[in-house]
Amino acid sequence: MIRTRMMRDWALWTVNGRGPYVAGRDVFGTLRTSTAVVAYDPVRQRCETASGAIYRLDEDGENRVAAKIAIGTHFVVGDDVTIGFVDPADVVAVIERNGNASRVSPEERAALVAQRTEVFVREIADGLAMADRLHGVSVEDIAQGSHLSADVIVRIASGERPEGVTDDDVEDVNRLVWEVVKSGVAPAAGTKP
């Protein structure tokens, strides 16, 4: 099962013109490098890699120093190796130029998304309980930071899939719920994406 990895300190990079790849630290401080990026959503700050893994890039987290450490940890860098950094605005063009393709079939990809969504549903249920128990933040408070209503969020957490709710919606609610658990602060009204 492949999960979404949130990268706190990251950079997009190439090696000898191949790539781009994601490198840096995830939210647990683990140094990571990815397989080649095959799809990039600049609005959601999300990369899909050739292996099918999803990397969500913290919007304020571009950090080339952390990425250099990760690259140095996972690769032998010598005279015949050229490391380059890619501006996020240029990622799609680099993917197209290099012809990066996923090694995951559409059927495998659909199964991975379904598995990941199931995990997110369980995490949402756990996160809602923790936000309420630890911080007194209700599902109604959390819904202020989502385009989904509190009722729909509760239905997702119970395992239902209300009409019109996408896998991306479930992932976004999961991220929002755990941001609240981590910070102890409910989203401000009107912060819906």
ZILIN-V336854 format. One record per residue. N is the residue number from 1. RES is the residue in one letter. OMEGA is omega in radians with two decimals (999 if undefined). Layout:
n->N res->RES omega->OMEGA
n->N res->RES omega->OMEGA
This chain:
n->1 res->M omega->3.14
n->2 res->I omega->-3.14
n->3 res->R omega->3.03
n->4 res->T omega->3.08
n->5 res->R omega->3.07
n->6 res->M omega->-3.14
n->7 res->M omega->-3.13
n->8 res->R omega->3.09
n->9 res->D omega->-2.98
n->10 res->W omega->2.94
n->11 res->A omega->3.04
n->12 res->L omega->-2.99
n->13 res->W omega->3.06
n->14 res->T omega->3.02
n->15 res->V omega->-3.08
n->16 res->N omega->3.09
n->17 res->G omega->3.12
n->18 res->R omega->3.13
n->19 res->G omega->0.13
n->20 res->P omega->3.08
n->21 res->Y omega->3.00
n->22 res->V omega->3.05
n->23 res->A omega->3.07
n->24 res->G omega->-3.12
n->25 res->R omega->3.03
n->26 res->D omega->-3.07
n->27 res->V omega->3.11
n->28 res->F omega->3.13
n->29 res->G omega->-3.14
n->30 res->T omega->3.08
n->31 res->L omega->-3.09
n->32 res->R omega->2.89
n->33 res->T omega->-3.06
n->34 res->S omega->2.88
n->35 res->T omega->-3.07
n->36 res->A omega->3.07
n->37 res->V omega->-3.14
n->38 res->V omega->3.10
n->39 res->A omega->-3.11
n->40 res->Y omega->3.08
n->41 res->D omega->-3.07
n->42 res->P omega->3.14
n->43 res->V omega->-3.13
n->44 res->R omega->-3.12
n->45 res->Q omega->-3.06
n->46 res->R omega->3.10
n->47 res->C omega->2.95
n->48 res->E omega->-3.09
n->49 res->T omega->-3.12
n->50 res->A omega->3.14
n->51 res->S omega->-3.10
n->52 res->G omega->3.12
n->53 res->A omega->3.10
n->54 res->I omega->3.06
n->55 res->Y omega->3.07
n->56 res->R omega->-3.02
n->57 res->L omega->3.08
n->58 res->D omega->-3.00
n->59 res->E omega->3.12
n->60 res->D omega->-2.94
n->61 res->G omega->-3.12
n->62 res->E omega->-3.03
n->63 res->N omega->-3.08
n->64 res->R omega->3.10
n->65 res->V omega->3.11
n->66 res->A omega->3.14
n->67 res->A omega->3.12
n->68 res->K omega->3.10
n->69 res->I omega->3.13
n->70 res->A omega->3.14
n->71 res->I omega->3.13
n->72 res->G omega->3.13
n->73 res->T omega->-3.02
n->74 res->H omega->-3.08
n->75 res->F omega->3.00
n->76 res->V omega->-3.11
n->77 res->V omega->-3.13
n->78 res->G omega->-3.10
n->79 res->D omega->-3.10
n->80 res->D omega->-3.13
n->81 res->V omega->3.11
n->82 res->T omega->3.11
n->83 res->I omega->3.08
n->84 res->G omega->3.08
n->85 res->F omega->-3.08
n->86 res->V omega->3.04
n->87 res->D omega->-3.14
n->88 res->P omega->3.14
n->89 res->A omega->-3.09
n->90 res->D omega->-3.02
n->91 res->V omega->-3.09
n->92 res->V omega->3.13
n->93 res->A omega->3.13
n->94 res->V omega->3.10
n->95 res->I omega->-3.13
n->96 res->E omega->-3.13
n->97 res->R omega->-3.09
n->98 res->N omega->3.12
n->99 res->G omega->-3.12
n->100 res->N omega->3.14
n->101 res->A omega->3.12
n->102 res->S omega->3.03
n->103 res->R omega->-3.09
n->104 res->V omega->3.14
n->105 res->S omega->3.10
n->106 res->P omega->3.12
n->107 res->E omega->3.10
n->108 res->E omega->3.13
n->109 res->R omega->3.13
n->110 res->A omega->3.13
n->111 res->A omega->3.11
n->112 res->L omega->3.13
n->113 res->V omega->3.13
n->114 res->A omega->3.11
n->115 res->Q omega->-3.12
n->116 res->R omega->3.13
n->117 res->T omega->3.08
n->118 res->E omega->3.11
n->119 res->V omega->3.13
n->120 res->F omega->3.14
n->121 res->V omega->3.11
n->122 res->R omega->3.14
n->123 res->E omega->3.09
n->124 res->I omega->-3.14
n->125 res->A omega->3.13
n->126 res->D omega->-3.11
n->127 res->G omega->3.10
n->128 res->L omega->3.13
n->129 res->A omega->-3.13
n->130 res->M omega->-3.14
n->131 res->A omega->3.14
n->132 res->D omega->-3.07
n->133 res->R omega->-3.06
n->134 res->L omega->-2.97
n->135 res->H omega->-3.09
n->136 res->G omega->3.14
n->137 res->V omega->-3.07
n->138 res->S omega->3.07
n->139 res->V omega->3.09
n->140 res->E omega->3.09
n->141 res->D omega->-3.12
n->142 res->I omega->-3.12
n->143 res->A omega->3.11
n->144 res->Q omega->-3.14
n->145 res->G omega->-3.11
n->146 res->S omega->3.03
n->147 res->H omega->3.11
n->148 res->L omega->3.13
n->149 res->S omega->3.09
n->150 res->A omega->3.13
n->151 res->D omega->-3.14
n->152 res->V omega->3.12
n->153 res->I omega->3.10
n->154 res->V omega->3.13
n->155 res->R omega->3.09
n->156 res->I omega->-3.12
n->157 res->A omega->3.13
n->158 res->S omega->3.09
n->159 res->G omega->3.09
n->160 res->E omega->3.04
n->161 res->R omega->3.14
n->162 res->P omega->3.14
n->163 res->E omega->3.10
n->164 res->G omega->3.14
n->165 res->V omega->-3.09
n->166 res->T omega->3.05
n->167 res->D omega->3.10
n->168 res->D omega->3.09
n->169 res->D omega->-3.13
n->170 res->V omega->3.12
n->171 res->E omega->-3.14
n->172 res->D omega->3.11
n->173 res->V omega->3.11
n->174 res->N omega->3.13
n->175 res->R omega->-3.13
n->176 res->L omega->-3.12
n->177 res->V omega->-3.09
n->178 res->W omega->2.99
n->179 res->E omega->3.10
n->180 res->V omega->3.12
n->181 res->V omega->-3.10
n->182 res->K omega->-3.04
n->183 res->S omega->-3.06
n->184 res->G omega->-3.07
n->185 res->V omega->3.08
n->186 res->A omega->3.09
n->187 res->P omega->3.11
n->188 res->A omega->3.10
n->189 res->A omega->3.10
n->190 res->G omega->3.13
n->191 res->T omega->-3.10
n->192 res->K omega->3.14
n->193 res->P omega->999
